[in-house]
Amino acid sequence: MDEPFCGWTIYYRPLDFPHHYAVRMWRLVEDSAVPQHYLVAGLYDTLEEARMDIPVGTICVGREEADDPIIVETWL
């Protein structure tokens, strides 16, 4: 794998930013089963604002039933 696989997850009121939506970018790197380089990409007042910073060309995969309730959706 030359380039890491990246995704973006939108959270609603996470503990570290309890008054905002937060977008976090994560990467899967070679030889690792867990995401690394977990970064805050931005803080937003609305879901629509958060979605505006998701990179063009990504696809919303929603959320899994087992996800933490603060996870709104993930984009790949």
C-alpha positions, 0 to 999 in steps of 0.5 A, spaced: 500 500 500 503 506 497 498 511 500 494 510 506 487 509 506 483 515 509 476 516 511 472 522 515 467 521 520 462 526 523 461 526 530 455 530 534 458 533 540 464 529 542 466 529 549 472 533 547 468 538 543 461 538 546 458 544 543 460 542 536 459 537 530 467 535 529 470 532 523 475 527 524 480 524 518 483 517 520 488 513 516 489 506 515 496 504 514 500 498 512 501 493 517 496 496 522 489 493 523 487 500 527 486 507 524 492 511 525 493 519 525 486 521 528 486 528 526 480 533 528 479 536 521 474 541 523 469 544 528 462 546 526 455 548 528 451 544 523 451 538 520 451 541 513 457 545 515 461 539 517 459 535 510 461 541 506 468 540 508 468 532 506 473 531 500 469 531 493 469 524 491 468 521 497 462 516 499 457 517 505 457 510 508 452 512 514 453 509 520 453 502 523 448 500 528 454 498 533 457 505 532 458 510 538 451 514 538 455 520 537 457 518 530 453 521 525 456 518 519 462 516 515 465 518 508 470 513 504 
